[in-house]
Amino acid sequence: MRKSDVHWTCVAPAAYVEPGTRTGKSRVGTDELITAANGESCILMEDDAIAMVDELEKGANHRKRVSVGY
């Protein structure tokens, strides 16, 4: 994909995605899995969905892979 002319952004969630009540908090990284200080990698489905839409609307990471987590 990186060598193509296609407009893309790949948003990779944390290792564990669970349902819950949206917190409005998340962190965005690059090609590395995002983990908390305790080593866990998780995010709520609701926060993951908002982070994905934000990335696509902003277009800040055009033609890049980003990771999302807490």
VEXBAMAR-744016 format. One record per residue (C-alpha): residue in one letter; x, y, z. Coordinates in steps of 0.25 Angstrom, whole numbers. Layout:
# VEXBAMAR-744016
<seba = a; xx = X; yy = Y; zz = Z>
...
This chain:
# VEXBAMAR-744016
<seba = m; xx = 0; yy = 0; zz = 0>
<seba = r; xx = 11; yy = 10; zz = 3>
<seba = k; xx = 16; yy = 9; zz = -11>
<seba = s; xx = 2; yy = 11; zz = -17>
<seba = d; xx = -5; yy = 24; zz = -20>
<seba = v; xx = -17; yy = 20; zz = -11>
<seba = h; xx = -21; yy = 29; zz = 0>
<seba = w; xx = -21; yy = 21; zz = 13>
<seba = t; xx = -19; yy = 21; zz = 28>
<seba = c; xx = -18; yy = 8; zz = 36>
<seba = v; xx = -23; yy = 10; zz = 50>
<seba = a; xx = -19; yy = -2; zz = 59>
<seba = p; xx = -26; yy = -4; zz = 72>
<seba = a; xx = -20; yy = -8; zz = 85>
<seba = a; xx = -18; yy = -23; zz = 88>
<seba = y; xx = -31; yy = -24; zz = 96>
<seba = v; xx = -44; yy = -16; zz = 91>
<seba = e; xx = -56; yy = -17; zz = 101>
<seba = p; xx = -69; yy = -11; zz = 102>
<seba = g; xx = -72; yy = 0; zz = 112>
<seba = t; xx = -76; yy = 14; zz = 114>
<seba = r; xx = -68; yy = 24; zz = 106>
<seba = t; xx = -57; yy = 32; zz = 114>
<seba = g; xx = -53; yy = 41; zz = 103>
<seba = k; xx = -38; yy = 38; zz = 105>
<seba = s; xx = -28; yy = 30; zz = 97>
<seba = r; xx = -14; yy = 31; zz = 92>
<seba = v; xx = -10; yy = 30; zz = 77>
<seba = g; xx = 4; yy = 25; zz = 74>
<seba = t; xx = 11; yy = 20; zz = 61>
<seba = d; xx = 15; yy = 6; zz = 58>
<seba = e; xx = 16; yy = 1; zz = 72>
<seba = l; xx = 6; yy = -5; zz = 81>
<seba = i; xx = 1; yy = 5; zz = 91>
<seba = t; xx = 2; yy = 0; zz = 106>
<seba = a; xx = -1; yy = 6; zz = 119>
<seba = a; xx = 10; yy = 7; zz = 130>
<seba = n; xx = 6; yy = -7; zz = 135>
<seba = g; xx = 9; yy = -13; zz = 121>
<seba = e; xx = -6; yy = -15; zz = 118>
<seba = s; xx = -11; yy = -11; zz = 104>
<seba = c; xx = -26; yy = -9; zz = 104>
<seba = i; xx = -37; yy = 1; zz = 99>
<seba = l; xx = -52; yy = 2; zz = 100>
<seba = m; xx = -59; yy = 0; zz = 87>
<seba = e; xx = -66; yy = 13; zz = 88>
<seba = d; xx = -53; yy = 21; zz = 90>
<seba = d; xx = -46; yy = 13; zz = 79>
<seba = a; xx = -57; yy = 16; zz = 69>
<seba = i; xx = -56; yy = 31; zz = 72>
<seba = a; xx = -41; yy = 31; zz = 71>
<seba = m; xx = -42; yy = 24; zz = 57>
<seba = v; xx = -52; yy = 35; zz = 52>
<seba = d; xx = -43; yy = 46; zz = 58>
<seba = e; xx = -31; yy = 40; zz = 50>
<seba = l; xx = -39; yy = 40; zz = 37>
<seba = e; xx = -45; yy = 53; zz = 39>
<seba = k; xx = -32; yy = 60; zz = 42>
<seba = g; xx = -24; yy = 54; zz = 32>
<seba = a; xx = -11; yy = 56; zz = 40>
<seba = n; xx = -6; yy = 42; zz = 37>
<seba = h; xx = -9; yy = 40; zz = 23>
<seba = r; xx = -2; yy = 28; zz = 17>
<seba = k; xx = 2; yy = 23; zz = 31>
<seba = r; xx = -1; yy = 13; zz = 41>
<seba = v; xx = -5; yy = 18; zz = 55>
<seba = s; xx = -8; yy = 10; zz = 67>
<seba = v; xx = -19; yy = 14; zz = 78>
<seba = g; xx = -20; yy = 10; zz = 92>
<seba = y; xx = -19; yy = 16; zz = 107>
